[in-house]
Amino acid sequence: MEHLFTPYAYKGLHLKNRIVMPPMCQYSVTKEDGVATDWHFQHYVSRAVGGTGLIIVEMTNVEPDGRISNRCLGLWNETQRDALKKIVDAVHAHGSKIAIQIAHAGRKAENAEVPVSASDVQFDEHYRKPRSLSTDEVKLMVKKYQQSVKYAVEAGFDAIEIHGAHGYLIHQFHSPLTNKRADEYAELTRFGTEVIQAAKAVMPEDMPLIFRISAKEYVDGGYDVDTAIALCKAYEKAGAEIFHISSGGEGPIGSRGKPGTHAGYQVPLARAVKHALKVPVIAVGRLDDAQLANATIGNEDADMVAVGRGMLRNPYWALEANATLNKINQQELVPKQYFAGF
Ligand SMILES: Cc1cc2nc3c(=O)[nH]c(=O)nc-3n(C[C@H](O)[C@H](O)[C@H](O)COP(=O)(O)O)c2cc1C
């Protein structure tokens, strides 16, 4: 029977359980240089000690003005790569696997003097007006994503997640609300497709590419899950292999409601993508109740579940969930130093 504590494997990625820590910005770079600090080290390594199957490092950006803020992580130089490598090595030493989310904030880059986007459509009056990237600049941007992915591979990450969700740059290209282009990138999935292809070209054959997508937009006129499934099909064709199903972030909350606050609010979106494409998916969103997380796997709504805020509260969330459920492989999961606690 599929279960939260059964192993999961896809190509060269072998996880001891189905529990994922999703990317969560820490805004904790101290020198505005995009380099991971001691905070990041403690933050990620403690979740490895806590039994998490797969840890996904927060939104890590391909250029300085691609960051939400100057305190976000970057991956455009070797110093940044080497700081991340220390985290990767320590996470591995504690038995977890680790991926990284590669991103560009586009029009949501708050410290960029003039943020760039797929068009000059502003997020809202509180954000700066972006300028539309030229065709050549879009092509250069694809190269920047590729360079960051190359550094991530060199740092030893086990998988790459491309951020196509939450209204950041790739999402800005594939949403008709923000893509007002007249060039070849008017084709909504073209930019994302080229980013995926460029990433795959520098990734080892057996390393999976995870694509995070907002499977529903909440702004007026936003797309729904059927459109998201069509987007995922295009991205799958480009080389995306595992889909991480989130929603929203594309603009101010409009008439179409807002993301739910109830347990498992995005599971129906994950289930829809999984069943339409027959691809592995990660479900996320208020899944921090162990029974619900387990049922999400058992009911085949998703292959993995991510627990975000639950892991901010408790780095040992997976150990607790294991104790609550049927203690499969508890001896192997719980560090011997902590065993008395369980
Ligand atoms: C502090 C914080 C930072 C976040 N940063 C990111 C991020 O860097 N990239 C991303 O795709 N999602 C980000 N998210 C969204 C989470 O990955 C996750 O999808 C969301 O919190 C819902 O899951 P949860 O209910 O388990 O917390 C962030 C969420 C929080 C709470």
The ligand as an ORCA input file, in Angstrom:
! r2SCAN-3c Opt
* xyz 0 1
  C       7.711     32.061      4.491
  C       7.295     31.452      3.167
  C       8.128     31.601      2.058
  C       7.772     31.007      0.841
  N       8.640     31.085     -0.221
  C       8.393     30.368     -1.351
  C       9.382     30.238     -2.359
  O      10.535     30.658     -2.222
  N       9.029     29.579     -3.488
  C       7.795     29.010     -3.654
  O       7.510     28.440     -4.707
  N       6.860     29.082     -2.676
  C       7.143     29.705     -1.532
  N       6.245     29.678     -0.501
  C       5.030     28.836     -0.612
  C       5.279     27.453      0.020
  O       6.255     26.727     -0.716
  C       3.977     26.602      0.093
  O       3.528     26.361     -1.221
  C       2.888     27.290      0.895
  O       3.381     27.771      2.135
  C       1.693     26.367      1.152
  O       2.091     25.223      1.865
  P       1.838     25.098      3.475
  O       0.376     25.276      3.708
  O       2.310     23.710      3.809
  O       2.641     26.152      4.138
  C       6.559     30.291      0.715
  C       5.720     30.179      1.836
  C       6.081     30.723      3.059
  C       5.187     30.514      4.253
*
